[in-house]
């Protein structure tokens, strides 16, 4: 996933919605092949939550690619990890779940991180930071929709809906503002979709093979890889305060994810975490 995001950040000339469009095309193609081989119906059964999952994931993806291009890579990647915290509260208010004390603590840690990331100077906290937080919120909505689809829909169908919804949202903007990619850019756009599919496959295998609470912590290695690339490739230096904010968000999100993973009914969220 870090490679996917890194390639997207390198495509400065290609708009974020066109990147989303190409990623969706690759994903829809690969999912279509899998659905056909598995003799599944691409329509699915629970269309209401399939569409909710698809469009919320698509909004999240659009905003994620936008923030990657506009703010430091490490911070864009870190803000995405607010989604487990949002998922907990969506579960409380909409799925009538009980919030554990540890999850209240996770929320407190995450809120505390925001002023650190802003270096206690909110004038630098641009609209793109807020869009990154909104992207994480839409991811959480997508994960909560997946919980409703647990046991009723095949993963390929869920991902296929996500790809189709991404196409629906990104296609009008792409047509209106089309920029023809050169050969290298086209190769990179295709690789974004391939990197995403590879990541989804291996993470799904991991969650199918081991308890989700043991696996979830490894997701946050993405922040480590993003930080390394941010410093070595783009020479983006962050202040000590911002790095402390990143660490607090990761810590709070891990607490949320681990406590979420202890609920047997919520494992589907962790298993399909990467689908948005």
C-alpha positions, 0 to 999 in steps of 0.5 A: 500500500505504501508503494501504491501511495508513493507512485501516486505522489510521484504522478504530479501531472496526473490529477487525483481523480484520474489516478482513482479512475485508473486504479478502479479500472485495474481493480474492476478488471482483476475482480471481474476475472476472479468473479467469473472463475468463482462462478459468482454473481457480480450483482450481489444480494445486499445491494444497499450496503454494497453501494454504501460500502462502494461509494464511501470507499470511493470518496475516501480513495479520491480524498486520499489521493488528493491529500497525498499530492498536497501534504507531506507523504508521512502525514497523508498516510498517517491521517488514514489511520484515524479510520479505526477510531471513527469505526469504533464510534460508528459502531456505537452510534449506528450499530448499537455497540458498547464502547470499551474503556480502552477505546475511550483512551484511544480516542483521547490519544488520537485527539491529543495528536492533532495539535502535535501534528500542527506544531501547535500552529493551526494556521498551517493546518490547511484544508488538505489536512481536514480532507485527510481526516474526512477521507478516514471517516469515509473509510470507517463508514466503508468498514462498518458497511462491510460488517453488515455484509459479513457472511452474505457477500463474497470479498470479490463482489464487495471489492468489485462494487467498490471499483465500480463506484470509484469509476462512477465518481471519477469518470465525469471528472476524468473525461472533463479534465483528461490529461493523456499520460505518457508511457511512464505515467501509464505504466505507473497508473497500472502499477498503482492498481496492481500494488493495491490488489497484491496488498489486498490479497496478502492482507486477506490471507494474513487475517484468514490465517491468524487472529485479527488482533495479532495482525492489526498492529502490522498494518501500521508499519505503513507509516514507517515505510511512508516516513522513510520514503518521505525523508529519502525520496522527497526530502520532506522534513517534519518537526519533532512535534509532528513526528510525536503527533504521528506516533500518537495517532498510530498508538491510538489507532492500534488500541482501537484496532486491537479492541475492535479485533477482539469482537468476533463480529468485527473481524470482517472489518480487519480482514477487509481493511485495505479495500478502501 
